[in-house]
Amino acid sequence: MPLFERRHVDLVVVLCALAASNLATAFLLDGWPEAVAQVGAAVALVAFARWRGSSVDSLGLSARAVRAGLRLGAVVSGVIVVGVIVIAVVPFGRSFLEDDRFSELSGWNATYQLVIRIPLVTALSEELIFRSVLLAVLLACVSARWAVVWSSVAFGLWHVLGTLGDLGGNAATDSLGAVERAGSVAGVVLATTIAGVIFAWTRLRSESLVAPWMIHVAFNGATFAAGLVVAT
């Protein structure tokens, strides 16, 4: 047996592509170029996986599973939206949604976030990258349990640079010390890793990428909309 099998080579290529995309969008690109690059990276990885032999079923892109994805996605999304509404209504919970940047958003920027950025640039591209391609490649190398774990850890680490950028660009966090910033980053990584587990579970449960995509959109969209309401 060769030291590096085809499946291991595929995993290394995908991980290197993820790292390169993460670094480029964090340090080299911004605005529309960054959005186009992220979506382009996701599409390119799907094309790579298909070229290397991954089926539409293994990638969660089969049309036959869409109905199951819609059902599971709708149920979990509904729970999430209700939960966000409760958090926004409870005085203690509202503090978690407060962010000075919401009050600075124009109507166009808010619409762009809700209609394009969250559902397509963020949720769709990340689901294609992590719950379609990376999960499929990992499933060829390890058990389903470990594939979920490692893809979710990668998803959590994906948010490190973005979180550091958000902390640096938010007036409310400028006064945070190094330890507090590290704690904030660790908290985001942990939260997104847990979210990754939920997304991956729904992807495998429904056999469709539609379910985690819907849930991803529901969570990001609901929290963003709630933040806007709290800021007004």
Buried (B, 14 or more C-beta within 10 A) or exposed (E): EEEEEEBBEBBEBBBEBBEEBBEBBBEEBEEEEBBEBBBEBBBBBBEBBBEBEBEBEBBBBBEEBBEBBBBBBBBBBEEBBEBBBEBBEEEEBBEBBEBEBBEEBEEEEBEBBBEEBBBBBBBBBBBBBBBBBBBBBBBBBBEEEEBBBBBBBBBBBBBBBBBBBBBEEEEEBEEBEEEEBEEBBEEBBEEBBEBBBBBBBBBBBBBBBBBBBBBBBBBBBBBBBBBBEBBE
